[in-house]
Amino acid sequence: MNEKIVFSKSINYVQRKLKDILSQVSQKDIDEVKKFFFDSDRIFVYGAGRSGLVAKAFAIRLVHLGFQTFVIGETITAPVQKGDMVIIVSGSGETIPAVMTAEIAHNIGAKVVSVTGKRTSGIAKYADITLFISATCDDVERKKLAPLGTLFEASVWILLDGLVADLMEGKHETEETMRKRHATLE
């Protein structure tokens, strides 16, 4: 198959699937998560692999919004405490470090938000709120056009960026105020 055709088919397929996946996310759950941001002392994010990269990108935006934010596992991360919020991104919801992080944060008394493709997963068991991303599908074309966890990771990226826009409004932030917190040594 011609590379241009595959590229175009992949982009179209992913866009179509993301719209379907994200339309199923509960607005009630998004509103609850948003409240957690304003009720929490600090924000911590965690994810492994590509889910971790999405979580780290979200953490950067949270810093731009003025939230004190840490990435669990980084050397300069503060310890999670009661009153903090921990957001864990895991497609399977069963990655051992993610489940352990959820359990520890829950036991400490932090608010735990799981973002997962498995509603009854190990991380969801310890979560106060689970943002369920139903990205699994048996389409034959998925394996060729959006392999492995592509649909989950891309959906979560867009979901979290949508949450950033919602938080911007809630904090009365603008792109200009956020830019002041952007990296200055570029």
TORPA-4810 file (N, C-alpha, C, O; in nm, 3 decimals):
<nodes>
NODE_1_0.085_-0.119_0.000_0.000_0.000_0.000_0.088_0.124_0.000_0.192_0.127_0.067_M
NODE_2_0.050_0.223_-0.072_0.122_0.348_-0.082_0.130_0.415_0.055_0.031_0.422_0.128_N
NODE_3_0.251_0.464_0.091_0.273_0.525_0.223_0.181_0.644_0.249_0.132_0.661_0.360_E
NODE_4_0.157_0.726_0.147_0.069_0.842_0.164_-0.073_0.798_0.196_-0.142_0.862_0.276_K
NODE_5_-0.116_0.691_0.134_-0.250_0.640_0.160_-0.259_0.586_0.302_-0.358_0.611_0.371_I
NODE_6_-0.157_0.513_0.348_-0.156_0.458_0.484_-0.156_0.572_0.585_-0.232_0.570_0.682_V
NODE_7_-0.071_0.671_0.564_-0.065_0.786_0.654_-0.202_0.852_0.665_-0.252_0.875_0.775_F
NODE_8_-0.261_0.883_0.554_-0.390_0.951_0.550_-0.499_0.865_0.615_-0.581_0.916_0.692_S
NODE_9_-0.500_0.737_0.584_-0.598_0.646_0.645_-0.581_0.641_0.797_-0.680_0.640_0.870_K
NODE_10_-0.457_0.639_0.843_-0.430_0.634_0.986_-0.481_0.759_1.056_-0.549_0.751_1.158_S
NODE_11_-0.449_0.875_1.000_-0.493_1.001_1.060_-0.646_1.006_1.066_-0.703_1.041_1.169_I
NODE_12_-0.711_0.972_0.957_-0.857_0.975_0.953_-0.918_0.875_1.052_-1.015_0.906_1.121_N
NODE_13_-0.860_0.757_1.057_-0.909_0.653_1.149_-0.895_0.700_1.294_-0.990_0.690_1.372_Y
NODE_14_-0.778_0.750_1.330_-0.753_0.794_1.468_-0.847_0.909_1.505_-0.906_0.907_1.613_V
NODE_15_-0.861_1.006_1.418_-0.952_1.119_1.447_-1.095_1.071_1.471_-1.161_1.116_1.564_Q
NODE_16_-1.141_0.981_1.388_-1.278_0.929_1.400_-1.295_0.853_1.532_-1.394_0.871_1.603_R
NODE_17_-1.198_0.770_1.564_-1.206_0.689_1.687_-1.197_0.777_1.811_-1.268_0.754_1.908_K
NODE_18_-1.108_0.878_1.809_-1.093_0.966_1.926_-1.223_1.039_1.956_-1.262_1.055_2.072_L
NODE_19_-1.290_1.084_1.852_-1.418_1.153_1.873_-1.517_1.060_1.942_-1.586_1.102_2.035_K
NODE_20_-1.525_0.936_1.898_-1.616_0.839_1.959_-1.576_0.809_2.103_-1.661_0.806_2.193_D
NODE_21_-1.448_0.787_2.126_-1.398_0.752_2.259_-1.424_0.866_2.358_-1.476_0.843_2.466_I
NODE_22_-1.387_0.987_2.320_-1.399_1.101_2.412_-1.544_1.142_2.436_-1.574_1.202_2.540_L
NODE_23_-1.633_1.112_2.344_-1.774_1.145_2.365_-1.836_1.061_2.475_-1.943_1.094_2.526_S
NODE_24_-1.771_0.953_2.513_-1.822_0.864_2.617_-1.772_0.899_2.758_-1.818_0.839_2.855_Q
NODE_25_-1.680_0.993_2.769_-1.627_1.031_2.900_-1.735_1.108_2.976_-1.800_1.197_2.922_V
NODE_26_-1.752_1.072_3.102_-1.856_1.132_3.185_-1.823_1.277_3.222_-1.719_1.304_3.281_S
NODE_27_-1.912_1.369_3.187_-1.895_1.510_3.224_-1.901_1.525_3.375_-1.832_1.609_3.432_Q
NODE_28_-1.983_1.445_3.440_-1.993_1.448_3.587_-1.857_1.415_3.649_-1.814_1.481_3.744_K
NODE_29_-1.789_1.314_3.594_-1.657_1.278_3.646_-1.555_1.389_3.621_-1.472_1.418_3.707_D
NODE_30_-1.562_1.452_3.504_-1.472_1.563_3.474_-1.494_1.676_3.574_-1.399_1.734_3.625_I
NODE_31_-1.620_1.707_3.602_-1.652_1.814_3.698_-1.598_1.780_3.838_-1.549_1.868_3.908_D
NODE_32_-1.608_1.653_3.877_-1.556_1.611_4.009_-1.404_1.624_4.014_-1.348_1.670_4.113_E
NODE_33_-1.337_1.582_3.907_-1.192_1.594_3.901_-1.151_1.741_3.910_-1.057_1.776_3.981_V
NODE_34_-1.223_1.826_3.839_-1.194_1.969_3.842_-1.203_2.022_3.985_-1.118_2.101_4.026_K
NODE_35_-1.304_1.981_4.060_-1.317_2.022_4.200_-1.196_1.978_4.281_-1.146_2.052_4.366_K
NODE_36_-1.149_1.857_4.254_-1.031_1.805_4.326_-0.912_1.900_4.308_-0.836_1.923_4.403_F
NODE_37_-0.895_1.954_4.188_-0.782_2.045_4.164_-0.788_2.164_4.258_-0.685_2.206_4.312_F
NODE_38_-0.907_2.218_4.278_-0.920_2.338_4.361_-0.922_2.307_4.510_-0.904_2.396_4.592_F
NODE_39_-0.943_2.181_4.545_-0.946_2.140_4.686_-0.815_2.073_4.731_-0.802_2.038_4.848_D
NODE_40_-0.720_2.056_4.640_-0.597_1.983_4.672_-0.482_2.078_4.698_-0.474_2.186_4.640_S
NODE_41_-0.392_2.036_4.787_-0.273_2.116_4.817_-0.175_2.113_4.700_-0.126_2.217_4.655_D
NODE_42_-0.147_1.992_4.653_-0.051_1.975_4.543_-0.102_1.865_4.452_-0.188_1.785_4.489_R
NODE_43_-0.047_1.863_4.330_-0.088_1.766_4.229_0.032_1.678_4.195_0.143_1.728_4.175_I
NODE_44_0.009_1.548_4.188_0.111_1.452_4.148_0.056_1.370_4.032_-0.062_1.334_4.031_F
NODE_45_0.140_1.341_3.934_0.099_1.257_3.822_0.193_1.138_3.812_0.309_1.145_3.851_V
NODE_46_0.138_1.030_3.757_0.221_0.910_3.738_0.167_0.833_3.618_0.046_0.831_3.592_Y
NODE_47_0.257_0.772_3.546_0.226_0.680_3.439_0.355_0.616_3.394_0.462_0.673_3.410_G
NODE_48_0.345_0.497_3.337_0.462_0.427_3.285_0.457_0.428_3.132_0.350_0.433_3.073_A
NODE_49_0.573_0.424_3.070_0.580_0.416_2.924_0.517_0.537_2.858_0.534_0.651_2.902_G
NODE_50_0.443_0.511_2.750_0.378_0.620_2.676_0.271_0.689_2.760_0.250_0.809_2.746_R
NODE_51_0.204_0.614_2.846_0.107_0.677_2.938_0.179_0.775_3.030_0.124_0.880_3.064_S
NODE_52_0.300_0.741_3.069_0.380_0.832_3.152_0.417_0.959_3.078_0.420_1.067_3.137_G
NODE_53_0.445_0.946_2.950_0.476_1.066_2.870_0.355_1.158_2.862_0.369_1.280_2.870_L
NODE_54_0.237_1.101_2.846_0.114_1.182_2.843_0.095_1.250_2.979_0.061_1.368_2.985_V
NODE_55_0.118_1.176_3.088_0.105_1.232_3.223_0.204_1.347_3.243_0.169_1.449_3.302_A
NODE_56_0.326_1.330_3.196_0.427_1.436_3.211_0.389_1.560_3.131_0.409_1.672_3.178_K
NODE_57_0.335_1.542_3.011_0.290_1.657_2.932_0.180_1.731_3.005_0.177_1.854_3.004_A
NODE_58_0.090_1.658_3.069_-0.017_1.719_3.148_0.043_1.795_3.266_-0.001_1.906_3.297_F
NODE_59_0.142_1.737_3.332_0.207_1.804_3.446_0.265_1.939_3.405_0.256_2.036_3.480_A
NODE_60_0.324_1.945_3.287_0.380_2.072_3.239_0.271_2.178_3.228_0.290_2.292_3.271_I
NODE_61_0.157_2.141_3.172_0.046_2.236_3.159_-0.006_2.278_3.296_-0.045_2.394_3.314_R
NODE_62_-0.009_2.186_3.392_-0.055_2.222_3.526_0.038_2.324_3.591_-0.007_2.415_3.661_L
NODE_63_0.168_2.309_3.567_0.264_2.409_3.617_0.237_2.543_3.550_0.240_2.647_3.616_V
NODE_64_0.210_2.542_3.420_0.177_2.666_3.349_0.052_2.731_3.407_0.038_2.853_3.404_H
NODE_65_-0.039_2.649_3.460_-0.161_2.701_3.522_-0.139_2.749_3.664_-0.228_2.808_3.725_L
NODE_66_-0.019_2.723_3.718_0.011_2.770_3.853_-0.014_2.668_3.963_-0.006_2.702_4.081_G
NODE_67_-0.043_2.544_3.926_-0.059_2.439_4.027_0.080_2.387_4.066_0.166_2.368_3.979_F
NODE_68_0.101_2.363_4.194_0.225_2.299_4.237_0.214_2.152_4.198_0.133_2.078_4.254_Q
NODE_69_0.295_2.111_4.102_0.279_1.981_4.038_0.411_1.905_4.037_0.517_1.962_4.014_T
NODE_70_0.400_1.774_4.061_0.517_1.687_4.062_0.488_1.562_3.979_0.373_1.521_3.966_F
NODE_71_0.594_1.504_3.924_0.585_1.377_3.854_0.645_1.271_3.945_0.764_1.277_3.978_V
NODE_72_0.564_1.175_3.985_0.611_1.069_4.074_0.720_0.989_4.004_0.704_0.948_3.889_I
NODE_73_0.829_0.968_4.074_0.942_0.893_4.019_1.059_0.982_3.981_1.170_0.933_3.964_G
NODE_74_1.034_1.112_3.967_1.144_1.205_3.938_1.221_1.230_4.067_1.166_1.222_4.176_E
NODE_75_1.348_1.262_4.054_1.434_1.275_4.172_1.397_1.393_4.261_1.428_1.390_4.381_T
NODE_76_1.333_1.496_4.208_1.303_1.614_4.290_1.157_1.618_4.336_1.108_1.722_4.378_I
NODE_77_1.088_1.505_4.326_0.948_1.501_4.365_0.933_1.496_4.516_1.001_1.419_4.584_T
NODE_78_0.844_1.579_4.566_0.813_1.581_4.710_0.732_1.456_4.746_0.677_1.391_4.657_A
NODE_79_0.725_1.423_4.874_0.642_1.308_4.913_0.493_1.345_4.908_0.454_1.456_4.944_P
NODE_80_0.412_1.251_4.864_0.268_1.270_4.862_0.217_1.271_5.006_0.261_1.193_5.090_V
NODE_81_0.123_1.362_5.032_0.066_1.374_5.167_-0.086_1.382_5.158_-0.143_1.403_5.051_Q
NODE_82_-0.149_1.364_5.272_-0.293_1.382_5.280_-0.324_1.525_5.234_-0.254_1.619_5.270_K
NODE_83_-0.429_1.539_5.154_-0.464_1.670_5.101_-0.413_1.692_4.959_-0.453_1.788_4.894_G
NODE_84_-0.325_1.604_4.911_-0.274_1.612_4.774_-0.366_1.531_4.682_-0.452_1.455_4.728_D
NODE_85_-0.347_1.549_4.552_-0.418_1.470_4.452_-0.315_1.397_4.368_-0.213_1.454_4.328_M
NODE_86_-0.341_1.270_4.341_-0.253_1.187_4.258_-0.334_1.139_4.138_-0.440_1.078_4.153_V
NODE_87_-0.284_1.169_4.018_-0.349_1.128_3.893_-0.261_1.021_3.830_-0.143_1.044_3.802_I
NODE_88_-0.319_0.904_3.807_-0.242_0.792_3.753_-0.302_0.753_3.618_-0.421_0.726_3.607_I
NODE_89_-0.217_0.750_3.516_-0.259_0.715_3.380_-0.204_0.576_3.348_-0.083_0.554_3.353_V
NODE_90_-0.294_0.484_3.315_-0.253_0.348_3.278_-0.362_0.285_3.194_-0.475_0.269_3.239_S
NODE_91_-0.328_0.250_3.071_-0.426_0.188_2.982_-0.486_0.062_3.042_-0.609_0.047_3.044_G
NODE_92_-0.403_-0.027_3.088_-0.452_-0.152_3.147_-0.501_-0.133_3.289_-0.587_-0.207_3.336_S
NODE_93_-0.447_-0.033_3.356_-0.480_-0.013_3.497_-0.420_-0.117_3.588_-0.451_-0.123_3.706_G
NODE_94_-0.333_-0.201_3.532_-0.277_-0.313_3.607_-0.125_-0.309_3.615_-0.065_-0.399_3.675_E
NODE_95_-0.061_-0.209_3.558_0.084_-0.199_3.566_0.123_-0.194_3.713_0.073_-0.109_3.787_T
NODE_96_0.210_-0.283_3.756_0.239_-0.299_3.899_0.279_-0.168_3.967_0.224_-0.137_4.072_I
NODE_97_0.373_-0.090_3.912_0.407_0.035_3.980_0.288_0.132_3.989_0.276_0.206_4.086_P
NODE_98_0.201_0.132_3.888_0.083_0.220_3.890_-0.014_0.176_3.999_-0.067_0.261_4.072_A
NODE_99_-0.037_0.047_4.012_-0.127_-0.004_4.116_-0.069_0.024_4.254_-0.141_0.065_4.345_V
NODE_100_0.062_0.003_4.270_0.126_0.032_4.399_0.115_0.181_4.433_0.088_0.216_4.547_M
NODE_101_0.136_0.267_4.334_0.125_0.412_4.355_-0.016_0.449_4.398_-0.035_0.529_4.490_T
NODE_102_-0.116_0.391_4.332_-0.255_0.418_4.367_-0.284_0.372_4.510_-0.348_0.444_4.587_A
NODE_103_-0.239_0.255_4.545_-0.264_0.201_4.679_-0.197_0.287_4.787_-0.259_0.320_4.888_E
NODE_104_-0.072_0.323_4.765_0.000_0.404_4.863_-0.065_0.541_4.878_-0.087_0.587_4.990_I
NODE_105_-0.097_0.606_4.767_-0.160_0.739_4.772_-0.295_0.731_4.844_-0.328_0.817_4.925_A
NODE_106_-0.372_0.628_4.814_-0.501_0.608_4.879_-0.483_0.590_5.030_-0.556_0.650_5.109_H
NODE_107_-0.387_0.507_5.070_-0.363_0.480_5.212_-0.314_0.604_5.287_-0.340_0.619_5.406_N
NODE_108_-0.244_0.692_5.217_-0.196_0.817_5.278_-0.312_0.913_5.300_-0.307_0.998_5.390_I
NODE_109_-0.415_0.900_5.219_-0.529_0.991_5.230_-0.533_1.095_5.121_-0.610_1.191_5.129_G
NODE_110_-0.450_1.077_5.017_-0.455_1.167_4.902_-0.578_1.132_4.818_-0.628_1.020_4.824_A
NODE_111_-0.626_1.229_4.741_-0.732_1.201_4.645_-0.666_1.133_4.525_-0.564_1.180_4.475_K
NODE_112_-0.723_1.023_4.481_-0.665_0.947_4.370_-0.761_0.950_4.252_-0.879_0.919_4.264_V
NODE_113_-0.706_0.990_4.136_-0.780_0.989_4.010_-0.710_0.891_3.918_-0.591_0.905_3.888_V
NODE_114_-0.784_0.791_3.872_-0.726_0.697_3.775_-0.781_0.731_3.638_-0.899_0.762_3.622_S
NODE_115_-0.694_0.724_3.540_-0.732_0.741_3.399_-0.692_0.611_3.333_-0.574_0.583_3.315_V
NODE_116_-0.791_0.531_3.298_-0.762_0.395_3.254_-0.864_0.345_3.153_-0.974_0.399_3.141_T
NODE_117_-0.825_0.243_3.080_-0.913_0.179_2.985_-0.985_0.060_3.044_-1.059_-0.009_2.973_G
NODE_118_-0.963_0.033_3.172_-1.028_-0.081_3.237_-1.096_-0.032_3.365_-1.031_-0.002_3.464_K
NODE_119_-1.227_-0.026_3.359_-1.307_0.032_3.467_-1.284_-0.036_3.603_-1.286_0.031_3.706_R
NODE_120_-1.262_-0.166_3.603_-1.244_-0.241_3.729_-1.098_-0.280_3.750_-1.070_-0.388_3.801_T
NODE_121_-1.008_-0.195_3.711_-0.865_-0.224_3.720_-0.811_-0.207_3.861_-0.880_-0.159_3.950_S
NODE_122_-0.687_-0.247_3.879_-0.619_-0.230_4.007_-0.609_-0.086_4.050_-0.628_-0.057_4.168_G
NODE_123_-0.580_0.006_3.958_-0.571_0.148_3.999_-0.709_0.204_4.028_-0.724_0.288_4.117_I
NODE_124_-0.811_0.159_3.954_-0.947_0.208_3.977_-0.997_0.167_4.115_-1.077_0.237_4.177_A
NODE_125_-0.950_0.054_4.163_-0.991_0.003_4.295_-0.955_0.102_4.406_-1.025_0.112_4.506_K
NODE_126_-0.846_0.176_4.388_-0.799_0.271_4.489_-0.836_0.415_4.458_-0.803_0.507_4.533_Y
NODE_127_-0.905_0.436_4.347_-0.934_0.573_4.300_-1.062_0.627_4.360_-1.159_0.554_4.382_A
NODE_128_-1.061_0.758_4.386_-1.183_0.828_4.424_-1.269_0.852_4.301_-1.392_0.849_4.308_D
NODE_129_-1.203_0.875_4.189_-1.272_0.893_4.060_-1.189_0.822_3.953_-1.067_0.831_3.951_I
NODE_130_-1.259_0.753_3.864_-1.193_0.692_3.749_-1.248_0.756_3.622_-1.368_0.754_3.596_T
NODE_131_-1.157_0.812_3.544_-1.192_0.860_3.411_-1.170_0.741_3.318_-1.057_0.704_3.289_L
NODE_132_-1.279_0.683_3.274_-1.274_0.562_3.192_-1.264_0.600_3.045_-1.349_0.669_2.991_F
NODE_133_-1.158_0.552_2.982_-1.133_0.577_2.840_-1.151_0.444_2.766_-1.061_0.359_2.767_I
NODE_134_-1.265_0.428_2.705_-1.300_0.303_2.637_-1.237_0.299_2.498_-1.305_0.323_2.398_S
NODE_135_-1.108_0.269_2.494_-1.034_0.276_2.367_-1.010_0.140_2.304_-0.948_0.132_2.198_A
NODE_136_-1.057_0.034_2.365_-1.036_-0.098_2.305_-1.139_-0.120_2.195_-1.257_-0.087_2.210_T
NODE_137_-1.094_-0.175_2.087_-1.184_-0.210_1.978_-1.121_-0.323_1.898_-0.999_-0.340_1.896_C
NODE_138_-1.206_-0.398_1.833_-1.159_-0.514_1.758_-1.153_-0.488_1.608_-1.145_-0.582_1.528_D
NODE_139_-1.155_-0.361_1.569_-1.146_-0.329_1.427_-1.019_-0.390_1.369_-0.911_-0.381_1.428_D
NODE_140_-1.032_-0.452_1.255_-0.916_-0.509_1.187_-0.816_-0.398_1.153_-0.695_-0.418_1.164_V
NODE_141_-0.868_-0.282_1.113_-0.781_-0.172_1.073_-0.704_-0.110_1.190_-0.601_-0.048_1.168_E
NODE_142_-0.754_-0.126_1.315_-0.686_-0.068_1.430_-0.543_-0.119_1.441_-0.452_-0.041_1.470_R
NODE_143_-0.522_-0.246_1.420_-0.388_-0.305_1.434_-0.288_-0.246_1.334_-0.168_-0.243_1.360_K
NODE_144_-0.338_-0.200_1.221_-0.249_-0.142_1.119_-0.242_0.009_1.128_-0.138_0.068_1.097_K
NODE_145_-0.350_0.074_1.169_-0.357_0.219_1.162_-0.337_0.287_1.298_-0.303_0.406_1.303_L
NODE_146_-0.357_0.214_1.408_-0.340_0.270_1.543_-0.296_0.157_1.636_-0.373_0.115_1.723_A
NODE_147_-0.173_0.107_1.618_-0.131_-0.012_1.691_-0.112_0.010_1.842_-0.091_0.121_1.890_P
NODE_148_-0.122_-0.100_1.911_-0.099_-0.106_2.056_-0.187_-0.006_2.129_-0.309_-0.009_2.111_L
NODE_149_-0.132_0.081_2.209_-0.212_0.172_2.291_-0.236_0.308_2.231_-0.273_0.401_2.303_G
NODE_150_-0.217_0.323_2.101_-0.228_0.455_2.037_-0.361_0.524_2.069_-0.361_0.642_2.104_T
NODE_151_-0.472_0.454_2.056_-0.602_0.519_2.077_-0.619_0.563_2.222_-0.675_0.669_2.248_L
NODE_152_-0.573_0.483_2.317_-0.582_0.522_2.457_-0.497_0.645_2.484_-0.546_0.744_2.538_F
NODE_153_-0.371_0.640_2.445_-0.279_0.750_2.476_-0.321_0.880_2.408_-0.319_0.985_2.471_E
NODE_154_-0.360_0.873_2.283_-0.403_0.994_2.213_-0.532_1.049_2.274_-0.548_1.171_2.285_A
NODE_155_-0.623_0.961_2.314_-0.747_1.005_2.377_-0.719_1.073_2.510_-0.776_1.177_2.541_S
NODE_156_-0.630_1.015_2.589_-0.598_1.073_2.719_-0.530_1.209_2.701_-0.560_1.302_2.775_V
NODE_157_-0.441_1.220_2.604_-0.374_1.348_2.579_-0.478_1.457_2.553_-0.472_1.565_2.612_W
NODE_158_-0.572_1.429_2.465_-0.674_1.528_2.430_-0.767_1.552_2.548_-0.804_1.667_2.575_I
NODE_159_-0.806_1.448_2.619_-0.890_1.462_2.737_-0.825_1.556_2.838_-0.889_1.647_2.889_L
NODE_160_-0.698_1.533_2.868_-0.629_1.614_2.968_-0.608_1.757_2.919_-0.612_1.851_2.999_L
NODE_161_-0.585_1.777_2.790_-0.576_1.913_2.737_-0.711_1.983_2.745_-0.717_2.104_2.768_D
NODE_162_-0.820_1.909_2.727_-0.953_1.966_2.746_-0.974_2.007_2.891_-1.035_2.110_2.919_G
NODE_163_-0.922_1.926_2.983_-0.931_1.959_3.125_-0.850_2.084_3.155_-0.890_2.166_3.238_L
NODE_164_-0.736_2.100_3.090_-0.655_2.221_3.107_-0.737_2.344_3.068_-0.737_2.444_3.141_V
NODE_165_-0.807_2.338_2.957_-0.889_2.452_2.914_-0.997_2.481_3.017_-1.026_2.598_3.045_A
NODE_166_-1.057_2.377_3.072_-1.160_2.393_3.175_-1.101_2.456_3.301_-1.161_2.544_3.362_D
NODE_167_-0.982_2.410_3.341_-0.915_2.465_3.458_-0.872_2.610_3.434_-0.876_2.692_3.526_L
NODE_168_-0.830_2.641_3.311_-0.795_2.780_3.277_-0.912_2.872_3.309_-0.894_2.977_3.371_M
NODE_169_-1.030_2.832_3.266_-1.147_2.915_3.290_-1.176_2.924_3.439_-1.207_3.031_3.490_E
NODE_170_-1.167_2.812_3.509_-1.194_2.810_3.652_-1.098_2.895_3.733_-1.135_2.949_3.837_G
NODE_171_-0.974_2.907_3.686_-0.873_2.988_3.754_-0.863_3.130_3.697_-0.783_3.211_3.744_K
NODE_172_-0.942_3.159_3.597_-0.937_3.289_3.527_-0.798_3.314_3.469_-0.745_3.424_3.476_H
NODE_173_-0.742_3.208_3.412_-0.611_3.216_3.347_-0.630_3.242_3.199_-0.736_3.214_3.142_E
NODE_174_-0.528_3.296_3.137_-0.525_3.315_2.992_-0.394_3.256_2.941_-0.306_3.220_3.019_T
NODE_175_-0.384_3.246_2.813_-0.258_3.200_2.755_-0.144_3.294_2.796_-0.031_3.249_2.817_E
NODE_176_-0.172_3.422_2.806_-0.069_3.519_2.844_-0.022_3.498_2.988_0.098_3.504_3.014_E
NODE_177_-0.116_3.473_3.081_-0.073_3.450_3.220_0.001_3.318_3.233_0.094_3.305_3.313_T
NODE_178_-0.040_3.220_3.154_0.029_3.091_3.156_0.170_3.104_3.098_0.264_3.042_3.147_M
NODE_179_0.183_3.185_2.994_0.313_3.202_2.929_0.418_3.255_3.029_0.537_3.225_3.015_R
NODE_180_0.375_3.333_3.128_0.467_3.385_3.228_0.528_3.275_3.313_0.633_3.293_3.374_K
NODE_181_0.461_3.159_3.318_0.513_3.044_3.393_0.581_2.943_3.301_0.625_2.837_3.345_R
NODE_182_0.591_2.976_3.175_0.653_2.888_3.075_0.805_2.895_3.091_0.857_2.992_3.145_H
NODE_183_0.874_2.793_3.045_1.020_2.791_3.053_1.079_2.918_2.991_1.037_2.960_2.883_A
NODE_184_1.176_2.977_3.059_1.236_3.102_3.009_1.377_3.081_2.955_1.437_3.174_2.902_T
NODE_185_1.430_2.960_2.967_1.567_2.935_2.922_1.571_2.859_2.791_1.656_2.772_2.772_L
NODE_186_1.480_2.889_2.701_1.476_2.819_2.573_1.555_2.894_2.469_1.563_2.850_2.355_E
</nodes>
